[in-house]
Amino acid sequence: GRALVQGESVMGAPVAGPDGLRSTPFGANPPAYRRTLEALRALDFWVFISSHRPLTDRAGGLAEIEASLAGLEEWEAACRRALAQGAAGPAALAATAAAEGGYAPSPRHDRQVAAWLEGELGAGRATRGEDGTLRG
């Protein structure tokens, strides 16, 4: 029926909590989340059914997917800015990225940054010095 039914694949843009810090609704592995969003965007669907939003058409579904991607891109930019400053390790990088982007620090955020960092290291966009310092 050309319906895209999703539960936790399209989470939208990060939202600020009562403390003013934003969420990171990207799952445990932000690079995998990006691949999922891009794959969903490429599907030919007419109806978008979400566990988080009202039923909508293709345009509405694509808008949700694009908002999710834009939120992820903004978070990745904060991670890149933090990496450019150098960090003593993944935990320090996560703390700096949270501060850079106004995100809530948490163990989940630490895991998300670590997963993102592994992708950056694997692609050669980040390096780890002999002393463990991270740079990008």
N, C-alpha and C positions, 0 to 999 in steps of 0.2 A: 503493500500500500504506500510505499515511498514515505514512510514515517520514520523519523529518527527518534528513537526512545533512548534517553540517557538518564543516568542516576547521579553519578559523581564525576562524569567526564568533562562537564562544562560548568565551572564554578563561578564564572564572572570575575569582575575586578575585585581586588582586595578592598575590604571595608575597614574603617577605623572603629575601634572599640571605645568604651567609655574613657579610657586613658589617652585617646587620641592616636594610638599606635595601630597600624594596619595589620590585617591578617595576611597570611600567605597560603591561599587555598590551592596550592599546586600539587598536592599529594606528596608522597615520599620522594619522588624522583622527577624534578622539574623538566629535565630533558625528555623523559618519556611522556610527560604531560603535554609538552609542545608537540611531539610527534602525533599524539592522539588527537589533539585539537586540529592539527593540519590535515589529518586523515578524515576527520569528521567534516571539516570545511569542504573537502573535495567530493563528498557524497552528494548524490542527486536526490535530495529529499524534498517533500512538499509540506510536510507537517513536522513540527518540532515539539516533542513531548518530553518534559523535564520534571524531575522530582523536586526541583527547587523553584520553578517558575510556572506561570500559567501556560496552557497550550497556546501555540502560536504557529505562524506560517514559516516558510523558508526564510523570508527576509528577517523575521524576528529571531529565528534560530541562528542565522548567520551573524546577526548583531550580537547575540550572546557569545558566540564563539569568538568573534573579533574582540569583544570586551575582555574575554578571558586571555586571549593572546596579548592584547595591549597591556594588561596587568602583569602578565608574565614578563613581557619585554621590559617594562619599567623596573621590575624586581631584578632582572638580569643586569640591567644598566647599573643599579646600585651595587650589585656584586662585582661588576667590572671596575667601578670606581674604587671600591674597597680593595680589590686585588691590585690595582695600580699603586696604591699606597704602601703595599707590602704588608705581610702579616706573618706572625711567628708560627702559625699553623691554622688548620681548618676552624678551630673554635674562635680564634682571634679574628679570622676573616668573617665568620658569621656575625660576630658582635659588631664589627665595623660596618658590614653590609646592612644590618638592622638599623644602626644609627644613621647611616647614609640615606636610607630610604624611608625612615620613619616606620619600620616594621617592628612588631612585638618580638622580642627575643624569647626563644623557647627551645627545648630539646628538638622539637619538630623542625624549627627553622635551622638549627645546627645541622640536622640530617639533610635537609633540602640543599643547603649551601655545600655540604660535603659531596652530595651527588652531582651538583652542578660543577664543582671544582674538578671532580674526576673526569668529567667530559671535557673540560677546558684543558686539563693536563694531557689527556689522551689526544686531543686535537692539536696540541702544541701552542695553544693560545695562552697557556700559563706554564710557569716553570717553578721548580722547587730547588732552591739553592742547597749547597752542601750543608749549611747550617739549619736547613728546614724552612727557611724563609720562602714564602710564596710571592710570586710576582706575575704580573700579566701585562 
